[in-house]
Amino acid sequence: MEPFALLHRDGADHAELLRGDVVTVATLAEIPLPDGSGPQTLALIPYRQISERGFACVDDDAPLECLRITHHETLPLAELIDSLPTGTAVRDGAFDLSDDEYEDVVTDVLRDEIGRGEGANFVIHRVYRATVDGDPLASARAALRTLLTRERGAYWTFLVHTGSRTLVGATPERHVSVADGLVMMNPISGTFRHDGTRTLADFLTDRKEIEELHMVLDEELKMMATVAEHGGQVVGPYLKRMTHLTHTEYLLAGRGSLDVREVLRETMFAPTVTGSPVENACRVIARHERRGRGYYAGVLALLGHDDQGRQTLDAPILIRTAEISPEGALRVPVGATLVRHSTPAGEVAETHAKAAGILSAFRSPSDRTASVRPEHPDPLVEPALADRNTGLARFWLEQRRPGALTVPALDGRTAVIVDAEDTFTAMLAHQLRALGLVVTVVPWTAPVPAADLLILGPGPGDPGSSDAKMRRLRALVTEALATARPLLGVCLGHQILSAELGLRLHRRDSPYQGLARDVDLFGTSRRVGFYSSFTALTAALPGVEIAADPDGSVHALRGPGFAGVQFHPESVLSADGVAVLRELLPPLLERVISPAISG
């Protein structure tokens, strides 16, 4: 059969039929986007494309296939459902990793990665493999019928047939969309299983679930800071109710003008299916999964133009999706988000629940297990959701007029941020611009241009190691201190500064990953967010003022021409982040500016 796709988008009373020919391209920039109104190309983007950003992956040669659309029509949803076959079955099914093996991987990641400062959260997947009975395409069509009639809350319900593979699924999550110049993303996290083992109220007040959602919100705000001119505004949270699971979600929106293929590239891939920070999460995934992901965690991307000729994009994440080969081999990849509060048994249960949603579409009606729906309506839901925003940074939740936050002492001054492999730096840059600074961000591997203020940003890793990144950051601190160049260190940058000043570094017994708390900051209580596994320990340093816990953990320090903060003022968790920057930065720039740091 010729290549085609059937798509149903959430809330529509119709489905879309796309037909055309399939081409394979090497990079996102090569995805065809010819002139013309309406959808032009449907791209199947595999996880391995993450290598375009220079990030690690196990290359499995999954192709970037593009359906060049020559025919597009809408079909009444009821008519489409009636036209699809019923009845399909699978046999010989099992996960590629047993429950015990998956628990071992979870334990390793919690101990060796999160515990050692490599990141705040990581998504590790496993694959349910089986064989479909009968014609593979007919089975996929029957599964689509079941998903359209039984699954609810899906962002897209779809079937895509390229000839070399068939994908069928019901994905809950928009990765990124562009319409009328508005870029939108949709971080989703937290999983409530409809199995009767807990109440919805318990789920909504569970700290692990709350922190997990806030961490992916931070991570997608980093991406929005790259693809939207003024970053993203946060809306929500909401419940995403599906048949077998309920999730919590936010929406992010911001104005952008990038080519939609560049938007796709800059947002590869969602932290909800990789982890944070994304670059190091890719290394962790490659280390612990040791096999390719195929299309899992990639995206389907529908590219086109509106009636005014402006580019459009609608790109859901490829999760809750089955891939079927022409020979009938079925793959259902699922993953769990591992955070500091995770338990191996809990993450195993989460992968079973996620697989159940798509696998139920391949079982006969008598074999399907009815899900337990959450109690609804529940008067506790709205207050519990609203409470999740208590203590978050209003900078990201509210609109403001241009110039509302400008600090006269900072207005027009220049700053360069050294990115140590954590794009929190993009969020920090937006905050600093709102304060009036002119900001440049450079990777730690690049020469550092001239600027009034040098900022060493956050990043993963052990600050006491001797790898190239840490050596480079130490050299920048040493030179800045020697030349009296105004310097701010954030998280990892703060740790490097602290060590160069003579403070001892210590790995925390329990990681501070995605943790918001009130701290005494030079006599003022501040609500700030931490993402760290290491801390400096306080000691007397002539001319240096230190803010620390009673146990000696240093939150911040300041001295003549320098300052450091262990927390992330740019994080959505830092309700007082902007206030902290307004307090710390002007005194640094009162000093005479020295010549630029050399490359």
WOPESUL-V843941 format. One record per run of one state. SS is the DSSP state (helix for helix, strand for strand, loop for the rest). FROM is the first residue (numbers start at 1). LEN is the number of residues. If there is no record, write none. Layout:
# WOPESUL-V843941
SS_FROM_LEN / SS_FROM_LEN
This chain:
# WOPESUL-V843941
loop_1_3 / strand_4_6 / loop_10_4 / strand_14_12 / loop_26_2 / helix_28_3 / loop_31_7 / strand_38_8 / loop_46_1 / helix_47_7 / loop_54_10 / strand_64_13 / helix_77_7 / loop_84_6 / strand_90_6 / loop_96_3 / helix_99_16 / loop_115_6 / strand_121_12 / loop_133_3 / helix_136_15 / loop_151_5 / strand_156_6 / loop_162_4 / strand_166_6 / loop_172_2 / strand_174_6 / loop_180_2 / strand_182_4 / loop_186_2 / strand_188_6 / loop_194_6 / helix_200_5 / loop_205_2 / helix_207_21 / loop_228_5 / strand_233_9 / loop_242_3 / strand_245_11 / loop_256_4 / helix_260_7 / loop_267_8 / strand_275_2 / loop_277_1 / helix_278_12 / loop_290_9 / strand_299_7 / loop_306_5 / strand_311_7 / loop_318_3 / strand_321_4 / loop_325_4 / strand_329_10 / loop_339_5 / helix_344_19 / loop_363_2 / helix_365_3 / loop_368_11 / helix_379_9 / loop_388_6 / helix_394_4 / loop_398_16 / strand_414_6 / loop_420_4 / helix_424_11 / loop_435_3 / strand_438_6 / loop_444_9 / strand_453_4 / loop_457_11 / helix_468_15 / loop_483_4 / strand_487_4 / loop_491_1 / helix_492_10 / loop_502_2 / strand_504_18 / loop_522_2 / strand_524_14 / loop_538_7 / strand_545_4 / loop_549_4 / strand_553_7 / loop_560_2 / strand_562_4 / loop_566_2 / strand_568_1 / loop_569_8 / helix_577_12 / loop_589_11
